[in-house]
Amino acid sequence: MKIEKGNFGYIQNQKKKRLFQMILGILLIAVIFFTGFLIFKTKATYFTVLAVFCIFPFAQVAVNYLMFVKYNTQPQERYAKLTNYLSDSILLLSDIILTRKDSIYNLPFLIINQGNIYAYIELAYEKTDVIDFIKEILIKSGFSSSKIEVFDDFNSFNKKLDELKKIRTSPNSNDVKIKQEILRNSL
């Protein structure tokens, strides 16, 4: 089952998918190599060359798997708790892994409401970096007036969502564009 980026369970789904691709690649490389070895009784064949060339695309799959392996989808109970607060004007993204050249940030939950972003992270020391990176994404996209809050405590994040639900607002067309930009910069 395919789970789209930004939906609950995406990380677990990608881990399974990439692990399967990695195992399949290793098996394919082994089959190619050993087929040549069994037929010609030597390693010096075109089969060996083909097996070596097959390593490159599957090495990329392995790197993608390793990028996902250290992160997990949050417990279903947390997600269910957050979905109780949702309204038409609040977008909830889940399992976001933001990437830049030198860093990777895991955002288990991210809320977009009225052009503003509220994110939950597990690592408190990444707070400032995550805010800076999200600002960078938004400024490049023309959303420089957005407010960004990052929470490292789930209960505080949950309270913020409760506050947002109490404020009745209409859906904002920029929220969908912000969502697209966030997803464009994630794994």
C-alpha positions in Angstrom: 0.0 0.0 0.0 1.4 3.4 -1.0 1.3 6.1 1.6 1.9 9.6 0.2 4.5 11.9 1.6 3.1 13.9 4.5 0.7 11.3 5.6 0.8 9.2 8.8 2.8 6.0 8.4 5.0 7.3 5.5 8.3 6.7 7.3 7.5 3.1 8.2 6.1 2.5 4.7 9.3 3.9 3.1 11.5 1.8 5.3 9.8 -1.4 4.3 9.8 -0.4 0.6 13.5 0.6 0.5 14.6 -2.5 2.5 12.7 -4.7 0.0 14.4 -2.8 -2.9 17.8 -3.2 -1.2 17.4 -6.9 -0.6 16.2 -7.4 -4.2 19.2 -5.5 -5.5 21.6 -7.6 -3.5 20.0 -10.8 -4.7 20.0 -9.6 -8.3 23.7 -8.7 -8.1 24.5 -12.1 -6.5 22.5 -14.0 -9.2 24.2 -12.2 -12.0 27.7 -12.7 -10.6 27.2 -16.4 -9.7 25.5 -17.2 -13.0 28.7 -16.0 -14.8 30.9 -17.9 -12.3 28.9 -21.1 -12.7 28.8 -20.9 -16.5 32.5 -19.9 -17.1 34.2 -21.1 -13.9 36.0 -17.8 -13.5 35.3 -14.3 -12.2 36.7 -12.6 -15.2 33.5 -12.4 -17.3 31.1 -9.8 -18.5 28.7 -11.1 -15.9 31.1 -9.8 -13.2 31.3 -6.4 -14.9 27.5 -6.3 -15.2 27.2 -7.2 -11.5 29.6 -4.4 -10.6 27.6 -1.8 -12.6 24.4 -3.0 -10.9 25.9 -2.1 -7.6 25.7 1.7 -8.2 21.9 2.1 -8.5 21.3 -0.3 -5.6 23.9 1.6 -3.5 21.7 4.6 -3.9 18.7 2.6 -2.7 20.8 1.5 0.3 21.7 5.1 1.1 18.0 6.1 0.9 17.1 3.2 3.3 19.8 4.3 5.7 18.4 7.9 5.7 15.0 6.5 6.8 16.2 3.8 9.2 16.9 6.1 12.2 13.4 7.7 12.2 10.1 6.2 13.2 6.5 7.0 12.7 4.9 8.3 15.9 2.5 6.1 17.8 -1.0 5.9 16.4 -2.5 7.2 19.7 -0.6 10.5 19.2 -1.8 10.9 15.6 -5.4 10.1 16.7 -5.2 12.7 19.4 -4.1 15.3 16.9 -6.8 14.5 14.4 -9.5 15.2 17.0 -8.5 18.8 16.8 -8.5 19.2 13.0 -10.8 21.6 11.2 -11.2 22.7 7.6 -8.6 25.5 8.1 -5.9 23.3 9.7 -3.5 21.1 7.6 -1.7 18.3 9.5 1.4 16.7 7.9 3.0 13.7 9.5 6.3 11.9 9.1 8.2 14.8 7.5 11.9 14.4 7.1 13.4 17.8 5.9 16.7 17.5 4.1 19.3 20.0 3.2 22.9 19.5 2.0 24.4 19.2 5.5 21.4 18.2 7.7 18.3 16.0 8.1 15.5 17.0 10.4 12.7 14.7 11.5 9.3 16.5 12.1 6.8 13.9 13.3 4.0 16.4 13.0 3.6 19.7 11.3 0.6 22.0 11.3 -0.1 24.7 8.7 -2.8 27.2 9.6 -3.4 30.7 8.1 0.1 30.7 6.5 1.7 29.9 9.8 3.7 26.7 10.7 3.7 24.8 14.0 6.0 21.8 14.1 6.7 19.1 16.7 10.3 17.7 16.9 11.8 15.2 19.3 15.3 16.7 19.5 15.2 20.0 21.4 18.7 21.0 20.2 17.5 21.1 16.5 14.8 23.7 17.3 16.7 26.8 16.0 18.0 24.9 12.9 14.5 23.7 12.0 13.1 27.2 12.3 15.9 28.6 10.2 15.4 26.0 7.5 11.7 26.4 7.3 12.1 30.1 7.1 14.6 29.6 4.3 12.1 27.4 2.4 9.3 29.9 2.9 11.3 32.9 1.9 12.4 31.2 -1.4 8.7 30.5 -2.0 7.5 34.1 -1.3 6.0 33.4 2.1 8.2 35.6 4.2 5.5 36.8 6.7 4.8 33.3 8.0 5.1 32.7 11.8 7.0 29.5 12.7 6.8 27.8 16.1 8.6 24.6 16.9 7.8 22.5 19.9 9.9 19.8 21.5 7.2 18.8 23.9 4.2 16.9 22.5 1.8 18.2 25.1 2.7 21.8 24.3 2.2 21.1 20.6 -1.1 19.5 21.4 -2.2 22.6 23.4 -1.3 24.8 20.5 -3.4 22.8 18.2 -6.3 23.0 20.7 -5.9 26.8 20.7 -5.9 26.9 16.9 -9.1 24.9 16.7 -10.9 27.3 19.1 -10.0 30.2 16.8 -12.5 29.8 14.0 -10.8 30.7 10.7 -11.6 30.1 7.1 -9.3 27.9 5.0 -6.3 29.8 3.5 -5.3 29.2 -0.1 -1.6 29.8 0.8 -1.6 26.8 3.2 -1.8 24.3 0.3 1.1 26.1 -1.4 3.2 26.1 1.8 2.4 22.4 2.2 3.7 21.7 -1.3 6.9 23.6 -0.6 7.5 21.7 2.7 6.9 18.3 0.9 9.2 19.4 -2.0 12.0 19.8 0.6 11.4 16.5 2.3 12.4 12.8 1.7 
